Amino acid sequence: MEAADFINLLSRWGHILPAVILVGGAIFMNLVLIPALKTSDDAAEVKGRIKRVWAFVIMICAGIIIVSGFYNVYIVFKADPKPSPIYHAAFTVKLILVGIVFYVSSLLTGHSEVAIKFQEQEAKWGKLNMIAAILVVLCAGVMKVAPRIPRNTPTSDAIQSEVQPPANQSEQIPVGQINSTDQG
């Protein structure tokens, strides 16, 4: 294994493991913790302690995901074959969803006035966050299996311009080259 391969592997792990932690945490919070704490007398205290630790985990995971994500994108887009339009579409949707997950996660664990007001509807926003996190994973799966296009393949625009006849054919065909089938 060459050094570049080892760095690529570490970057991939650095992207996948924090994502697993965040997605798994969102699922656990919404399907187990929040419902379990609804009947608890000390729910506010338990939630407060969990949120302090979880906020730290979110920050660390988000930082690692961002750094490794930039590196992974660089590797993918400089590679041959290049990503297809399906990859680009899934990548765009994934980026939007990641932004939503990071934002909602930060508000669900935050201490600001806005965050506290946001947390009044914790179940609703938590479910949205969980669904967005799951969709991020599904987009990543699409990106992984999306077809690749060799860089030396002509683009569809180049092929189209070769197939379409010129707008004014009389200028393009010398008179001496017209045969009987063309005239009539």
KAVENUR-V122452 format. One record per helix or strand of 2 or more residues. SS is the DSSP state (@ for helix, = for strand). FROM is the first residue (numbers start at 1). TO is the last residue. If there is no record, write none. Layout:
[[SS & FROM & TO] [SS & FROM & TO]]
This chain:
[[@ & 3 & 37] [@ & 43 & 78] [= & 82 & 83] [@ & 85 & 109] [@ & 113 & 145] [= & 148 & 149] [@ & 156 & 163] [@ & 169 & 172] [@ & 175 & 177] [@ & 180 & 183]]
